[in-house]
Amino acid sequence: MANRKLGRQGLEVSPLGLGCMGMSEFYGPADERESLRVLEKALDSGITFFDTADMYGNGHNEQLISPFIVKNRERLTIATKFGNVRGPNGERLGVNGRPEYVRESCEKSLRRLGVDTIDLYYQHRVDPDTPIEETVGAMSRLVEEGKVRYLGLSEAAPDTIRRAHAVHPVSALQTEYSLWSRDIEDEILPVCRELGIGFVPYSPLGRGFLTGQIQSPDDLEEDDFRRHSPRFQGENFKKNLELVERIKEIAGEKGCTPPQLALAWLLAQGDDIVPIPGTKREKYLLENIGALRVSLTEDELKRIDEAAPKGATAGLRYHEAGMKTLNL
């Protein structure tokens, strides 16, 4: 599979990445042995871009994937993040972008991952109490020291992106983007393209909703955080099922699955876009990779746009506390 470029600084990655979060937390129980098999199968299938963060499992995720990374280091591009602070029992303690915390977090991630250099280092959430110039300044010093190769932001507003990029080139912005989260198309994506910043959509399958396999909140495990997500509750859930049914209809006519259609649509939005669907199951990994074989015509793209237009999804992306962490 042909690589795609993220930014103008030389970063090239596989056209699809693998989000590793669910291997440690949030989406119900995971099997570590199977998760490691998924990592190996992804690499064997041409996926070389792997995404994690220090807050996934409170450090567990970085430690989980470390043996795989160390064994295959020269073949991989590793992205991790800092900024979402958690306590020893996993409690949320807010967002921290202070320079000293940037360095501390990087050192800890390097140790957990077992590497000397992080390929792509994101600020996971923007700290409202620390000027972005100070945070990115600290990140840039990590680049100078060889501890980080490229810089990224996550869930940053247009003005924040511009200010950050003026301090040090930003190679990638990671923000939620899918057929049910299209608000970035208005301002954020145009700013990224103006500045030459690549875009990495997380939750490209709408946290699994766009797969069509979730027909009721009861399909989710008791400890699955989606049970508390506005889009998975009450009337919002019912309305969003209607959107999924439209996607399923188009996918059926195309001869692909709904997740493949959703990923193919994202890939068709530009060569600067690299989705990172997450999974902890090999069968879903292979299904997602199959999206690379789905080519959409202009008429098909138009029909998909009409089936899932901007604003069609019912409910906010996060609950109230989660929305407050976004740099809107």
Phi, psi and omega in degrees: 000138183287136179292161172240150180269137173247110181079185183248016184260000176111359180284123176233137183221167175297152185295341171236142172251182176235119174278126187261358187308311186295347177288347182237335192191166167082323185250043179081183185294150178231155178254113185300321181297316178293323178301317179294326176295322178297318178300314180295317180295323178299313180295317178299333182269000177105359177280123181237001186248114186238133187242129177219190177197155181293338182272351179287108184071017180056049180099342183299320185296317177298319179292322181300314185274355184303311181302321178296318181294312182300318182293329186241024193310316187289345183262353191246154167245118185252125176246134172220175190220160175223167172123325175274112187267135178231151179275180183298336179258014178089000181294146180279127183244013177103198184240139182226120177239017181293143184309317181294327178287325177303310182295315180301316181295319180298314180300318180293320179294320178301317180293315181295321181284337180077030182235165177268337185218136173267129184291313183225117184246116183259147159277116189293318175218148182281130179278114182292344183260359179234123179306136182301330179298324179288318180297310182291330175300317178294321178296322181295327178292330175294325176295315180301327181274356179082010179275341180221143179264313185225154183250148177219163173236161176224134178053048179256144179282161183308313181295321178297318179300314181298314182295320179295315183295333178288336178277314179205139181306130176264128183270331184210144170246128177251119181211153179298133180203126179193184178294348175243010174218087189245011185295339181292345183291337185287309185232318189292311181297318176300322178295317178302317181289325176298320184269354180077036181257129178288160183237129181242099180287124170263162187050048182292349177250026177058044181056035177091348183296323184286355176285340182081003183270347179259106183254352180202149174303336180289349176286349182264147177298156182301325183264013179283124186295342180295338177301336182256006179276134182306326183286347181254015186237144169051227182293331176300316180301313182298317180294321181290333174298327179295320177298316181297322180297324178293321178293318179298322180296315180293319180298318179299318178292329181280341181083028177226177179270161178304315178296325177294321178295316181297320179288321178297323176298315179298314181299329181282353181282350177155151180287354178266010183248128180229097180291153178233068178300137179261146174199156175238015181232134184297321183295325179285325175302310183294324176297316180297317180298330178299342178298334180293344179263001181263116179253128184254135177280168177299321178295320179292320177298321178295319181293321178295317177303319181289329180284330182223065182289164176304136178085002183284338184281138180268131176101153176286161181293324180229168171290176189304315181295321179293321180297329181292341180275352182275141180270078186268000000 
